[in-house]
Amino acid sequence: MKRLLYLMTGLALMLSACKKKDQSGSTPLALSSFLPTSGMGGTLVTIYGRGFGPDTLTNVVTFNGTKTSIFQVTDTSLVVIAPATGTTGPLAVNGITAGTYTYQLLSIHGASPLNGPAGTGVTITGAGFTGKTGVPVVTFNGRAATVTLANDSTLVAAVPDSAGVGPIVVSANGQTATGPVFTYQHINAIAPLTGGAGTKVTIHGVGFGTDPSQLKVDFNGTVTPVVSVTADTLIVVNAPAGVKTGPVDVTINNEKTVGPVFTEVPFPTIATVTPTSGLAGATVVITGANFSSVPTENQVLFNGTPAVVQSASGTQLTVTAPAGATSGAITLSVNQQQVTGPVFKFQVLNITWITPNNGLAGNTVIISGNGFDATTPANDKVFFNGLPATVTSAQDTQLVVTVPAGVTTGPVSVTVGPLSATGPVFYHAGVTTVYTAPSGSYVNGIAVDVSGNLYFTLSGNSSIQMIDPGGTVTTFAGSPTVTGPATDAPLSSVLFSSRIGRLGTDAQGNMYVADEGSQTIREIIKATGIVHTLMQSVGGITSMSLSPSGQLLFTEANYNGNSGVFSYNFGNNTYGQAYPGGNNFYNPNAAFTDPSGDFYVTGGNPVYEYSPAGKFMHFFGGFNNAYTLVQDPSTGNLVCGDQYNRNLTVFDLAAGTNTLLFQAGYGYQDGTLSQAEFSQMGPLAIDQQGNMYIVDGSYGGNSYIRKVQFH
């Protein structure tokens, strides 16, 4: 007995715990609707909602305050009986009102189907439909419907157009009853209207709901799965395999809505693409068959990049070649039916290199790259630092051009149609011959003034010749055929001996002349035009220049047993050794003093650097007769000309470094820096722009003055 008592107590506790769990986890009561909304006492009324609980004891239902019996209960519905003594008023559950129940004879108990297109026959059941007023009035969401059958408990009404979503309402004998909500379904359009198996089709309409599992779509009777349904108005499907021309239907709850005809068409074909190459933005015409006349239904890709379709017909598309695309096949998809066409080659304009990268006006330059117009060379516009150049031949990857007159150092650019490309820098540089000496004669000395006039002397000639910047050669001083003593005289009448050697100039335009025949150094004064003698009993002059202190620095090579570096003092008209130990330099070729007072001297292979006190500092080797030491006025650096190695070395006086500037081949050839050839490099002069003038072949053979440009 005690064991039974313990068992019953345990069961009671378990039931109590379960009850507490159910109550604590129950769904809050909420009411949505009830049907019918009118009727007489005794009518069964179904109330819809949630949270009604597990039994009838948890719910109290009243009709305008009159409590009624609950016939059946689930968590989502209650079935009650309208009390016989009830009156019109609110219907409530546990004090929550569901709506107004009207006590009257007219009542709607149900309707079927509750969805469908216009014309669908809906059967409405209830009571009080007929009477002395004739056929009752039925509306769907306020739109009047045609009643095709009527008796006291049953009506059949046809769904009106554009009924929308709303309640079915019946009016008869002066009374109105509201029934369940009806959903109108209709297909407005499908897009596209043509295609084939796999074509993505969007169905536009109303009343589709949002659950794909409740929809069935078929193409002329062939069912296809629903991909998605959106906002009750859009269905997306793919046309099924074996699709044939016919209507597209949507069935919801066994109610079918018939839509427009979908026309099955073959795959598109591409016949021609014009042009098959061009630039981004070019108009391209595609011809063929089975295109869509709706531009957006034709998707054209250039090697995978979408293009804009400007216009479309069944046999022709006009598209724009897209920016950012690369060369590759054109593909066309008409409503997901794809076909591949020919390759379209994009003209991407670029310059990879230029050969040579230096030269002078009139030289030929080859430009390599991509995207040039080989068909019409005139379409290839080439510029050298902004100056237009002439294109003599063109290929897709190469242009041959002539360097324009007036060229300066700067980038080479090419323009083809709307495209432009900038390439490497072209350097206005190279070698040209500015003067050729008469046969059997050679150039002895050379100098250039601040105005760019070039002066030179010739063997067997008793004059100084001048070449102006325009290239005209005239006699500057003396007479080519008449000699005379070293007598001071105006420039217009002065005479020289038949052996005039080296020349030099200063910043004021004064000129210094080594008149070897009279063993003098003579000065041509720029300001007065007078020629007078500075020094006598000098000879074998190999170079002349002005030192930073304003003295005339010159070198003698084995003249009457004298060799060394000397300077002339303009203040006291005396000259002597330029540096301590200066007379120890045997047969020097050239000397130079830098702004710090260090001096450089060469007599063959090495170039030596000494301090102002005559202390040895540096030795620069590797030369094969270092022949000249001349300062470049455009940079302040020192340039050394190597006679037999045929090269120029620059000494950066500020950095204390030396670098090979130019190396010529052996022979005689003008051209670019890489093409130029010299037999040997003699006297050197440099103008204000850094252009260098070199005597070539001064000793035997033909003699030339060659101009070397680096800018």
C-alpha positions as CSV (number, residue, x, y, z in Angstrom):
1,M,0.0,0.0,0.0
2,K,2.8,2.4,0.9
3,R,4.6,1.6,-2.4
4,L,1.3,2.4,-4.3
5,L,1.0,5.7,-2.5
6,Y,4.6,6.6,-3.4
7,L,4.0,5.7,-7.1
8,M,0.8,7.9,-7.3
9,T,2.6,10.8,-5.6
10,G,5.4,10.5,-8.2
11,L,3.0,10.4,-11.1
12,A,1.2,13.5,-9.7
13,L,4.5,15.4,-9.4
14,M,5.4,14.4,-13.0
15,L,2.0,15.5,-14.3
16,S,2.3,18.8,-12.4
17,A,5.8,19.4,-13.9
18,C,4.5,18.6,-17.4
19,K,1.6,20.9,-17.0
20,K,3.8,23.7,-15.8
21,K,6.1,23.1,-18.8
22,D,3.1,23.2,-21.2
23,Q,1.8,26.4,-19.7
24,S,5.2,28.1,-19.6
25,G,5.9,27.1,-23.2
26,S,2.4,27.9,-24.6
27,T,1.8,30.2,-27.6
28,P,0.2,33.5,-26.8
29,L,-3.4,33.8,-27.9
30,A,-4.0,35.6,-31.2
31,L,-7.1,35.7,-33.4
32,S,-7.1,36.1,-37.2
33,S,-10.6,35.5,-38.6
34,F,-13.8,33.5,-38.2
35,L,-16.4,32.0,-40.5
36,P,-19.2,32.5,-41.0
37,T,-19.5,36.0,-39.9
38,S,-23.3,35.9,-39.8
39,G,-26.1,33.4,-39.2
40,M,-28.8,32.3,-36.9
41,G,-28.5,30.7,-33.5
42,G,-27.1,27.2,-33.7
43,T,-24.8,28.0,-36.6
44,L,-21.4,26.3,-36.3
45,V,-18.7,29.1,-36.4
46,T,-15.0,28.4,-36.9
47,I,-12.5,30.8,-35.2
48,Y,-9.0,30.9,-36.6
49,G,-5.8,32.0,-34.9
50,R,-3.2,30.4,-32.6
51,G,-2.6,29.6,-28.9
52,F,-6.0,28.2,-28.2
53,G,-4.5,25.5,-26.0
54,P,-5.0,21.8,-25.6
55,D,-8.6,21.7,-24.4
56,T,-11.9,23.5,-24.3
57,L,-11.4,24.4,-20.6
58,T,-8.8,27.1,-21.4
59,N,-11.0,29.1,-23.7
60,V,-14.1,31.2,-23.0
61,V,-16.1,32.3,-26.1
62,T,-18.8,34.9,-26.1
63,F,-21.2,36.3,-28.7
64,N,-21.9,39.9,-27.7
65,G,-21.4,38.8,-24.1
66,T,-23.3,35.5,-24.3
67,K,-21.2,32.5,-23.5
68,T,-21.3,29.6,-25.8
69,S,-20.2,26.0,-26.0
70,I,-17.0,25.0,-27.7
71,F,-17.6,22.1,-30.0
72,Q,-13.9,21.4,-31.1
73,V,-10.5,22.8,-30.3
74,T,-7.0,22.7,-31.8
75,D,-4.1,25.1,-31.2
76,T,-5.0,27.0,-34.4
77,S,-8.8,26.9,-34.5
78,L,-12.0,26.7,-32.4
79,V,-15.4,25.4,-33.6
80,V,-18.2,26.9,-31.6
81,I,-22.0,27.1,-31.8
82,A,-23.7,30.5,-32.1
83,P,-25.9,30.7,-29.0
84,A,-29.7,30.7,-29.6
85,T,-30.0,33.7,-27.3
86,G,-27.1,35.7,-28.7
87,T,-27.4,39.0,-30.4
88,T,-25.4,40.9,-33.0
89,G,-22.1,42.1,-31.6
90,P,-18.5,41.2,-31.0
91,L,-17.3,37.6,-31.0
92,A,-14.6,37.3,-28.4
93,V,-12.2,34.6,-27.0
94,N,-10.9,35.1,-23.5
95,G,-11.8,38.7,-23.9
96,I,-10.0,39.2,-27.2
97,T,-12.4,40.4,-30.0
98,A,-12.2,38.6,-33.3
99,G,-14.8,40.7,-35.1
100,T,-18.6,41.3,-35.3
101,Y,-21.0,38.4,-35.7
102,T,-24.3,39.3,-37.2
103,Y,-27.4,37.4,-36.2
104,Q,-29.3,37.2,-39.5
105,L,-30.6,34.6,-41.9
106,L,-27.9,35.3,-44.6
107,S,-24.7,33.5,-43.9
108,I,-21.6,32.3,-45.8
109,H,-20.2,29.0,-44.5
110,G,-17.4,28.5,-47.1
111,A,-16.2,29.0,-50.7
112,S,-14.1,26.9,-53.2
113,P,-11.7,27.5,-54.8
114,L,-10.2,30.4,-53.0
115,N,-7.8,31.3,-55.8
116,G,-7.9,31.4,-59.6
117,P,-8.0,33.6,-62.7
118,A,-10.8,35.6,-64.1
119,G,-13.8,33.4,-65.1
120,T,-13.1,30.7,-62.5
121,G,-16.4,29.4,-61.0
122,V,-16.4,29.7,-57.2
123,T,-18.9,27.7,-55.3
124,I,-20.2,29.6,-52.2
125,T,-22.0,27.6,-49.5
126,G,-24.2,29.1,-46.7
127,A,-27.8,30.0,-46.0
128,G,-30.4,32.6,-46.8
129,F,-29.1,33.2,-50.4
130,T,-32.5,33.4,-52.0
131,G,-35.7,35.2,-51.2
132,K,-38.1,37.7,-52.5
133,T,-35.4,40.1,-53.7
134,G,-34.2,37.9,-56.5
135,V,-30.6,36.8,-57.4
136,P,-28.1,37.8,-54.6
137,V,-25.2,40.1,-55.4
138,V,-21.7,38.6,-55.1
139,T,-18.4,40.7,-55.0
140,F,-14.8,39.7,-54.9
141,N,-12.7,42.3,-53.1
142,G,-15.4,44.8,-54.0
143,R,-15.7,43.8,-57.7
144,A,-19.1,42.5,-58.8
145,A,-19.2,38.9,-60.0
146,T,-21.6,37.2,-62.3
147,V,-23.8,34.6,-60.5
148,T,-24.3,31.5,-62.6
149,L,-26.2,29.4,-60.1
150,A,-28.2,30.3,-57.0
151,N,-30.3,28.5,-54.4
152,D,-30.9,29.1,-50.7
153,S,-27.6,27.4,-49.6
154,T,-25.4,27.4,-52.7
155,L,-24.1,30.1,-55.1
156,V,-21.8,29.8,-58.1
157,A,-20.1,33.0,-59.2
158,A,-17.5,33.8,-61.9
159,V,-14.3,35.6,-60.7
160,P,-14.2,39.1,-62.2
161,D,-11.2,40.6,-63.9
162,S,-8.5,42.2,-61.7
163,A,-10.2,41.0,-58.6
164,G,-7.0,41.3,-56.5
165,V,-6.9,39.9,-53.0
166,G,-10.0,40.4,-50.7
167,P,-13.1,38.8,-49.2
168,I,-16.1,37.3,-50.9
169,V,-19.2,39.2,-50.0
170,V,-22.9,38.2,-50.7
171,S,-25.8,40.6,-50.4
172,A,-29.4,39.3,-50.4
173,N,-32.7,40.3,-49.0
174,G,-31.3,43.5,-47.5
175,Q,-28.6,41.6,-45.7
176,T,-24.8,41.3,-46.2
177,A,-22.5,38.4,-45.4
178,T,-18.7,38.4,-45.6
179,G,-16.9,35.2,-46.5
180,P,-13.3,34.0,-46.9
181,V,-10.5,35.9,-48.7
182,F,-10.1,35.1,-52.4
183,T,-6.7,35.5,-54.2
184,Y,-7.0,36.5,-57.9
185,Q,-4.2,35.1,-60.1
186,H,-3.2,36.4,-63.5
187,I,-0.1,36.3,-65.8
188,N,0.6,39.8,-67.1
189,A,3.6,38.9,-69.3
190,I,6.6,36.6,-69.8
191,A,10.1,37.6,-70.8
192,P,11.6,36.6,-73.1
193,L,8.9,35.4,-75.5
194,T,11.3,33.3,-77.5
195,G,14.1,30.9,-76.8
196,G,14.9,27.3,-76.3
197,A,15.7,24.7,-73.7
198,G,17.4,26.4,-70.8
199,T,16.2,29.9,-71.5
200,K,15.6,31.8,-68.3
201,V,12.0,33.0,-68.4
202,T,10.5,35.5,-65.9
203,I,6.8,35.3,-65.5
204,H,5.2,38.6,-64.3
205,G,1.8,38.7,-62.7
206,V,-0.2,38.6,-59.4
207,G,-1.4,36.0,-57.0
208,F,1.5,33.7,-57.2
209,G,2.2,33.5,-53.5
210,T,5.8,33.1,-52.2
211,D,6.1,29.3,-51.8
212,P,7.6,27.7,-54.9
213,S,6.4,24.3,-53.8
214,Q,2.8,25.5,-54.3
215,L,3.4,26.4,-57.9
216,K,3.5,24.4,-61.1
217,V,4.7,25.9,-64.3
218,D,4.4,24.3,-67.7
219,F,5.4,25.2,-71.2
220,N,2.8,23.9,-73.6
221,G,2.1,21.1,-71.2
222,T,5.8,20.3,-70.3
223,V,6.4,21.0,-66.6
224,T,9.5,22.8,-65.5
225,P,10.8,23.4,-61.9
226,V,10.3,26.8,-60.3
227,V,13.6,28.5,-59.7
228,S,12.2,31.3,-57.5
229,V,9.1,33.3,-56.7
230,T,9.4,36.9,-55.4
231,A,6.9,39.2,-53.8
232,D,3.8,37.3,-55.1
233,T,4.4,38.8,-58.5
234,L,7.5,37.2,-60.1
235,I,8.2,33.6,-61.0
236,V,11.6,32.6,-62.5
237,V,11.9,29.3,-64.4
238,N,14.1,27.7,-67.1
239,A,12.4,26.5,-70.3
240,P,12.4,22.7,-70.2
241,A,14.2,20.3,-72.4
242,G,12.2,19.6,-75.5
243,V,10.2,22.8,-75.2
244,K,7.8,23.5,-78.0
245,T,5.9,26.6,-79.0
246,G,2.8,27.1,-76.8
247,P,1.4,28.9,-73.8
248,V,3.1,29.2,-70.5
249,D,0.7,28.1,-67.6
250,V,0.9,28.6,-63.9
251,T,-1.1,26.3,-61.6
252,I,-1.7,27.1,-58.0
253,N,-3.8,24.8,-55.8
254,N,-5.0,23.0,-58.9
255,E,-6.1,26.3,-60.4
256,K,-4.5,27.0,-63.8
257,T,-3.7,30.4,-65.2
258,V,-2.9,30.5,-68.9
259,G,-0.2,33.0,-70.0
260,P,1.3,34.2,-73.3
261,V,2.8,31.9,-75.9
262,F,6.5,31.1,-75.7
263,T,8.0,30.5,-79.1
264,E,10.7,28.0,-79.4
265,V,13.5,29.2,-81.8
266,P,16.7,27.6,-83.0
267,F,20.1,28.6,-81.7
268,P,21.5,31.8,-83.1
269,T,24.2,31.7,-85.8
270,I,26.9,34.2,-86.6
271,A,27.7,34.8,-90.2
272,T,30.0,37.8,-90.1
273,V,31.6,40.2,-87.7
274,T,32.8,43.6,-89.1
275,P,35.5,44.7,-88.3
276,T,37.4,41.8,-86.6
277,S,39.9,44.2,-85.0
278,G,39.8,47.7,-83.6
279,L,40.0,49.9,-80.5
280,A,37.8,49.9,-77.5
281,G,34.7,52.0,-78.3
282,A,34.6,50.9,-81.9
283,T,31.3,50.0,-83.5
284,V,31.0,46.3,-84.5
285,V,28.3,44.9,-86.6
286,I,27.3,41.2,-86.2
287,T,25.2,39.5,-88.8
288,G,23.5,36.1,-88.7
289,A,20.2,34.5,-87.9
290,N,17.8,33.9,-84.9
291,F,18.8,37.1,-83.0
292,S,16.3,38.8,-80.8
293,S,14.9,42.1,-81.9
294,V,14.9,43.1,-78.2
295,P,18.5,44.4,-77.6
296,T,18.6,43.3,-74.0
297,E,17.9,39.7,-75.0
298,N,21.1,39.5,-76.9
299,Q,24.2,39.2,-74.7
300,V,27.5,39.8,-76.6
301,L,30.8,39.1,-74.9
302,F,34.3,40.1,-76.2
303,N,36.6,37.5,-74.7
304,G,34.3,37.4,-71.7
305,T,33.7,41.2,-71.3
306,P,30.1,42.3,-71.9
307,A,29.4,44.7,-74.7
308,V,26.5,47.2,-75.1
309,V,24.1,46.3,-77.8
310,Q,23.1,49.5,-79.6
311,S,20.4,48.1,-81.9
312,A,19.0,44.7,-82.8
313,S,17.0,42.9,-85.4
314,G,16.5,39.2,-86.1
315,T,19.6,39.2,-88.4
316,Q,21.9,42.0,-87.3
317,L,23.3,43.4,-84.0
318,T,25.2,46.7,-83.7
319,V,27.5,46.6,-80.6
320,T,30.2,48.7,-79.0
321,A,33.6,47.1,-78.4
322,P,34.0,47.3,-74.6
323,A,36.7,49.0,-72.8
324,G,39.0,46.8,-70.8
325,A,38.5,43.8,-73.0
326,T,41.3,41.7,-74.5
327,S,41.6,40.0,-77.8
328,G,39.6,36.8,-78.0
329,A,36.5,35.2,-79.4
330,I,33.1,37.0,-79.6
331,T,30.3,35.0,-78.0
332,L,26.6,35.7,-78.5
333,S,23.9,34.4,-76.2
334,V,20.3,35.0,-77.3
335,N,18.0,34.2,-74.3
336,Q,20.7,31.8,-72.9
337,Q,21.3,30.1,-76.3
338,Q,25.0,30.7,-76.8
339,V,27.1,30.5,-79.9
340,T,30.8,31.4,-80.4
341,G,31.9,33.7,-83.3
342,P,35.3,34.8,-84.7
343,V,38.2,36.3,-82.7
344,F,38.2,40.1,-82.3
345,K,41.6,41.6,-82.0
346,F,41.9,44.7,-79.8
347,Q,44.4,47.3,-80.9
348,V,46.3,48.1,-77.7
349,L,48.7,50.9,-78.5
350,N,52.1,50.8,-76.9
351,I,55.8,51.5,-77.6
352,T,58.3,49.0,-76.4
353,W,61.5,50.5,-77.7
354,I,63.1,52.8,-80.3
355,T,66.2,52.0,-82.3
356,P,68.5,54.0,-82.1
357,N,67.5,56.0,-79.1
358,N,69.7,58.9,-80.3
359,G,70.3,60.7,-83.5
360,L,70.0,63.9,-85.5
361,A,67.4,65.4,-87.9
362,G,67.0,63.2,-91.0
363,N,68.1,60.0,-89.3
364,T,66.0,56.9,-89.5
365,V,64.4,55.5,-86.3
366,I,62.5,52.2,-85.9
367,I,59.7,52.3,-83.3
368,S,58.6,48.9,-82.0
369,G,55.4,48.2,-80.2
370,N,51.8,47.2,-80.8
371,G,48.6,48.6,-82.2
372,F,50.0,50.6,-85.1
373,D,47.9,51.0,-88.3
374,A,49.6,48.9,-91.0
375,T,46.9,49.5,-93.5
376,T,47.1,53.3,-93.6
377,P,50.4,54.6,-92.3
378,A,49.1,58.2,-92.4
379,N,46.9,57.2,-89.4
380,D,50.1,56.7,-87.4
381,K,51.0,60.1,-85.9
382,V,54.6,60.1,-84.5
383,F,56.1,63.0,-82.5
384,F,59.6,63.5,-81.2
385,N,59.3,65.6,-78.1
386,G,56.2,67.2,-79.7
387,L,57.6,67.7,-83.2
388,P,55.7,65.6,-85.9
389,A,57.8,63.1,-87.8
390,T,57.3,61.5,-91.2
391,V,56.3,57.8,-91.2
392,T,57.9,56.0,-94.1
393,S,56.5,52.5,-93.5
394,A,54.2,50.8,-91.0
395,Q,53.5,47.4,-89.7
396,D,51.3,46.3,-86.8
397,T,54.3,46.1,-84.6
398,Q,56.8,48.5,-86.2
399,L,57.1,52.0,-87.6
400,V,60.0,53.4,-89.6
401,V,60.2,57.2,-89.2
402,T,62.5,60.1,-90.1
403,V,63.7,62.3,-87.3
404,P,62.2,65.8,-87.9
405,A,64.2,69.0,-88.3
406,G,64.6,70.9,-85.1
407,V,64.4,67.8,-82.9
408,T,65.3,68.1,-79.3
409,T,65.8,65.5,-76.6
410,G,62.5,64.2,-75.3
411,P,60.0,61.3,-75.4
412,V,58.7,59.7,-78.6
413,S,54.9,59.4,-78.8
414,V,52.5,57.8,-81.2
415,T,48.8,58.5,-81.8
416,V,46.5,56.2,-83.6
417,G,42.9,57.3,-83.7
418,P,41.8,58.0,-80.2
419,L,44.7,56.2,-78.6
420,S,48.1,57.6,-77.7
421,A,51.2,56.1,-76.3
422,T,54.4,57.6,-75.0
423,G,57.7,55.7,-75.4
424,P,61.3,56.1,-74.4
425,V,63.3,59.3,-74.6
426,F,65.0,60.1,-77.9
427,Y,68.2,61.9,-77.4
428,H,69.1,64.6,-79.9
429,A,72.7,63.3,-80.2
430,G,75.0,62.1,-82.8
431,V,77.9,63.1,-85.0
432,T,77.9,65.3,-88.1
433,T,80.7,66.7,-90.2
434,V,80.6,70.5,-90.3
435,Y,83.8,71.1,-92.3
436,T,86.1,69.1,-94.7
437,A,89.6,70.5,-95.2
438,P,91.0,70.7,-98.7
439,S,92.9,67.7,-99.8
440,G,96.4,67.7,-98.4
441,S,95.6,70.2,-95.8
442,Y,94.7,69.6,-92.1
443,V,93.1,71.6,-89.3
444,N,95.6,72.8,-86.7
445,G,93.5,74.7,-84.2
446,I,89.9,75.0,-83.2
447,A,87.9,77.3,-80.9
448,V,84.3,78.4,-80.3
449,D,83.0,81.6,-78.9
450,V,80.0,82.4,-76.7
451,S,77.8,83.1,-79.8
452,G,78.4,79.7,-81.2
453,N,80.8,80.8,-84.0
454,L,83.4,78.2,-84.7
455,Y,87.0,79.2,-85.6
456,F,89.8,77.0,-87.1
457,T,93.2,77.2,-88.7
458,L,94.6,75.2,-91.6
459,S,98.1,74.0,-92.5
460,G,99.7,76.1,-95.2
461,N,97.1,78.8,-94.6
462,S,97.8,82.2,-93.0
463,S,94.3,83.0,-92.0
464,I,91.7,82.1,-89.3
465,Q,88.5,80.8,-90.8
466,M,85.0,81.1,-89.1
467,I,81.9,78.9,-89.5
468,D,78.8,80.8,-88.2
469,P,75.9,78.9,-86.6
470,G,74.2,78.7,-90.0
471,G,77.2,76.8,-91.5
472,T,78.7,79.6,-93.6
473,V,82.5,79.6,-93.8
474,T,84.3,83.0,-94.1
475,T,87.7,84.4,-93.4
476,F,87.7,85.9,-89.9
477,A,91.3,87.2,-89.8
478,G,94.4,87.3,-91.9
479,S,94.7,86.2,-95.5
480,P,94.7,82.7,-96.9
481,T,97.5,83.5,-99.3
482,V,99.3,86.6,-97.9
483,T,101.6,86.2,-94.9
484,G,103.2,88.9,-92.7
485,P,105.1,89.6,-89.5
486,A,103.5,89.6,-86.0
487,T,102.7,93.3,-86.2
488,D,99.8,94.7,-84.2
489,A,97.0,95.7,-86.5
490,P,93.2,95.9,-86.8
491,L,91.4,92.7,-87.5
492,S,90.5,93.8,-91.0
493,S,94.2,94.1,-92.0
494,V,96.2,91.9,-89.8
495,L,98.5,89.3,-91.3
496,F,99.8,86.0,-89.9
497,S,102.6,83.6,-90.8
498,S,101.9,80.5,-92.9
499,R,101.9,78.3,-89.8
500,I,99.1,79.2,-87.4
501,G,98.6,76.5,-84.7
502,R,96.3,76.3,-81.7
503,L,93.4,78.7,-80.9
504,G,91.8,79.6,-77.6
505,T,89.0,81.9,-76.4
506,D,87.8,83.4,-73.1
507,A,84.4,84.3,-71.7
508,Q,84.7,87.9,-73.1
509,G,85.1,86.6,-76.6
510,N,88.8,87.4,-76.9
511,M,90.8,85.0,-79.0
512,Y,94.3,83.7,-78.6
513,V,96.3,82.6,-81.6
514,A,99.6,80.5,-81.6
515,D,101.4,82.0,-84.6
516,E,104.0,79.3,-84.9
517,G,105.7,80.9,-87.9
518,S,106.5,84.0,-85.9
519,Q,107.0,82.2,-82.6
520,T,104.4,84.3,-80.9
521,I,101.1,84.1,-79.1
522,R,98.8,86.9,-80.3
523,E,95.5,88.2,-78.9
524,I,92.5,89.3,-80.9
525,I,90.7,91.8,-78.6
526,K,86.9,91.5,-79.0
527,A,86.1,95.0,-77.8
528,T,88.5,96.9,-80.1
529,G,89.1,94.5,-82.9
530,I,92.8,95.0,-82.5
531,V,95.3,92.1,-82.9
532,H,98.4,92.5,-80.8
533,T,101.3,90.3,-79.6
534,L,101.2,88.9,-76.1
535,M,104.4,86.8,-76.0
536,Q,107.4,86.2,-78.2
537,S,109.9,83.4,-78.5
538,V,107.3,80.8,-77.8
539,G,106.4,77.8,-79.9
540,G,105.2,74.2,-80.0
541,I,102.0,75.4,-78.4
542,T,99.7,72.4,-77.8
543,S,96.9,74.0,-75.8
544,M,95.7,77.4,-74.5
545,S,93.0,78.2,-72.0
546,L,92.1,80.7,-69.3
547,S,92.7,79.8,-65.6
548,P,90.2,80.6,-62.9
549,S,92.6,83.5,-61.8
550,G,92.4,85.0,-65.3
551,Q,95.8,84.0,-66.6
552,L,96.4,82.5,-70.0
553,L,97.5,78.9,-69.4
554,F,99.4,77.2,-72.2
555,T,101.6,74.2,-72.8
556,E,104.8,73.9,-74.8
557,A,106.1,70.6,-76.2
558,N,109.8,70.5,-76.9
559,Y,110.2,74.0,-78.3
560,N,113.9,74.9,-78.4
561,G,114.4,72.3,-75.7
562,N,111.6,73.7,-73.5
563,S,108.6,71.7,-72.4
564,G,106.1,72.5,-69.7
565,V,103.0,74.3,-68.5
566,F,103.2,78.1,-68.5
567,S,101.0,81.0,-67.7
568,Y,100.8,84.6,-68.9
569,N,100.0,87.3,-66.4
570,F,98.0,90.0,-68.1
571,G,98.7,92.4,-65.3
572,N,102.5,92.7,-65.8
573,N,102.8,91.2,-69.2
574,T,105.1,88.4,-68.0
575,Y,104.9,84.7,-68.3
576,G,106.6,81.7,-66.5
577,Q,105.9,78.4,-65.0
578,A,102.3,77.9,-64.2
579,Y,102.9,75.5,-61.3
580,P,105.7,74.6,-59.0
581,G,107.8,72.1,-61.1
582,G,105.8,73.0,-64.2
583,N,108.9,72.7,-66.4
584,N,109.2,69.1,-65.4
585,F,106.3,68.1,-67.7
586,Y,107.8,66.7,-70.8
587,N,106.0,67.4,-74.1
588,P,102.6,68.0,-72.5
589,N,99.5,67.8,-74.7
590,A,97.2,69.9,-72.5
591,A,96.7,71.5,-69.1
592,F,93.8,72.7,-67.1
593,T,93.2,74.4,-63.7
594,D,90.0,73.8,-61.8
595,P,88.2,76.4,-59.6
596,S,90.0,75.0,-56.5
597,G,93.4,75.6,-58.0
598,D,94.2,71.9,-58.7
599,F,95.7,71.4,-62.1
600,Y,95.5,68.6,-64.6
601,V,98.1,67.8,-67.2
602,T,98.6,65.1,-69.8
603,G,101.4,64.2,-72.1
604,G,100.2,60.9,-73.4
605,N,98.7,58.0,-71.6
606,P,98.1,59.3,-68.1
607,V,96.3,62.4,-66.9
608,Y,97.9,63.7,-63.7
609,E,96.2,65.8,-61.0
610,Y,98.3,68.1,-58.7
611,S,97.5,70.4,-55.9
612,P,98.2,74.2,-56.3
613,A,101.5,73.6,-54.4
614,G,102.6,71.0,-57.0
615,K,101.9,67.9,-54.8
616,F,100.9,64.8,-56.8
617,M,97.2,63.8,-56.0
618,H,95.8,61.4,-58.7
619,F,96.7,59.4,-61.7
620,F,94.2,58.6,-64.4
621,G,95.3,55.9,-66.9
622,G,93.9,53.9,-69.7
623,F,94.4,56.4,-72.4
624,N,96.2,56.0,-75.7
625,N,97.5,59.6,-76.0
626,A,95.2,61.8,-73.9
627,Y,95.3,64.7,-76.3
628,T,93.0,67.5,-75.0
629,L,91.7,68.8,-71.7
630,V,88.8,71.2,-72.2
631,Q,86.1,72.5,-69.8
632,D,82.5,72.1,-70.8
633,P,80.8,75.5,-70.1
634,S,77.4,73.8,-69.9
635,T,78.3,71.6,-66.9
636,G,81.7,72.9,-65.6
637,N,83.1,69.4,-66.0
638,L,86.4,68.6,-67.7
639,V,86.5,66.6,-70.9
640,C,89.5,64.6,-72.0
641,G,89.8,63.6,-75.7
642,D,91.8,60.3,-76.3
643,Q,93.4,60.6,-79.7
644,Y,93.9,57.0,-80.7
645,N,91.3,55.3,-78.6
646,R,88.8,57.7,-80.2
647,N,86.8,58.4,-77.0
648,L,85.8,61.2,-74.7
649,T,86.1,61.0,-70.9
650,V,84.4,63.4,-68.6
651,F,85.8,64.4,-65.2
652,D,83.1,65.5,-62.7
653,L,85.1,68.1,-60.8
654,A,82.5,68.4,-58.0
655,A,82.1,64.6,-57.4
656,G,85.8,63.7,-58.1
657,T,84.8,61.0,-60.6
658,N,85.5,60.3,-64.3
659,T,83.2,58.5,-66.8
660,L,83.5,57.4,-70.4
661,L,81.2,59.8,-72.3
662,F,81.5,58.7,-75.9
663,Q,83.3,55.9,-77.8
664,A,83.6,56.0,-81.5
665,G,84.5,53.2,-83.9
666,Y,87.4,53.4,-86.3
667,G,86.9,54.9,-89.7
668,Y,84.8,57.8,-90.9
669,Q,81.0,57.8,-90.6
670,D,78.5,60.3,-89.3
671,G,75.4,59.1,-87.6
672,T,74.1,58.2,-84.1
673,L,76.5,58.0,-81.2
674,S,76.6,54.2,-81.7
675,Q,77.2,54.4,-85.5
676,A,79.8,57.2,-85.6
677,E,83.4,56.5,-86.6
678,F,86.6,58.6,-86.2
679,S,90.1,58.0,-87.5
680,Q,91.5,59.9,-84.5
681,M,90.5,62.7,-82.2
682,G,92.6,65.9,-82.3
683,P,92.0,69.4,-80.9
684,L,88.6,69.9,-79.1
685,A,86.3,72.8,-78.5
686,I,83.0,72.9,-76.6
687,D,80.2,75.5,-77.0
688,Q,77.9,76.9,-74.4
689,Q,75.3,74.2,-75.0
690,G,77.8,71.4,-74.5
691,N,78.1,70.5,-78.2
692,M,81.7,69.3,-78.9
693,Y,83.8,70.1,-82.0
694,I,86.6,67.6,-82.7
695,V,89.3,67.7,-85.4
696,D,89.4,64.3,-87.0
697,G,92.5,63.1,-89.0
698,S,94.7,66.1,-88.2
699,Y,97.8,64.1,-89.0
700,G,97.7,62.8,-92.6
701,G,94.8,61.9,-94.8
702,N,91.7,63.9,-94.9
703,S,91.0,66.3,-92.1
704,Y,87.5,67.1,-90.8
705,I,85.8,69.1,-88.1
706,R,83.2,66.8,-86.5
707,K,80.3,68.0,-84.3
708,V,79.3,65.7,-81.5
709,Q,75.9,66.4,-79.9
710,F,74.7,64.9,-76.6
711,H,71.5,66.9,-76.0
